[in-house]
């Protein structure tokens, strides 16, 4: 599952967004989003879907099930 946390961080950094900015988009706090990236909190399905749509990648890519975005 480590790839999941690395991918959401890399996608955020590639988009030149701060944790605070992406947290605002996801309607959560920066601390909650930070916990997602650190693997300290499970990512809810609804958040996973929002991330996939926002970054225009598949949920399988975020989850590490595919290397194809």
N, C-alpha and C positions, 0 to 999 in steps of 0.2 A: 504493500500500500504506500510505501515511501514515494513511489513515482507520482502518485496523485498529488501529494503536497508539493513536490518539486515542480510539477507541471502547472499548478495554479499560480505558484510564485513566478515561474518563468513567463507565463502568459501575461501576468500583470506587469512585470518588468519590461517585457517586449512592447507593451502598450504605453510605456512611460507613465504608469499610474502609481500613486502611493496606496498604501493599505487603506488610508482614510478615504481616498477617492473611490476605490472599488467597494468599500464597506457602505458608503453612501448610496451607490448604485444598487447594492443588494439589500438596502434597508436594514443594516445591522451595524453594530458598533465596530470601531477599528480593532478593539480587543478581541471580539468574537472572530472577526476575519483573521486576525493574527493567529488565533488558536487553530483555525482551519489550516493555515499554511504550515504551522508547526506540528500538525497531527495530534494536537491535544484535545480536539473536539471533532466529532464526526460531522461530515458535511451533509446536511439534509438534502433529500432528492430535489426539492424545489430550488435550492441554491445551486446545486449541480446543473440543473436545467438552465437557470438564469446565466450561469457562467458560460456554458456551452453556447447559448444563443448570443451572448454579449461578445464573446471572442470569435464567434463563427467557426467553431470546431465541434467535433462530435463528443458526446459524453464518453464514448469508448476511448477516445484519445485522452481525455482528462483522467479517466480511470486507469489508463495504462494498458488497456485491452487491445489497443491499436496504435501503431506509430504514424498512421495517416490522419492528418487533421481533418 
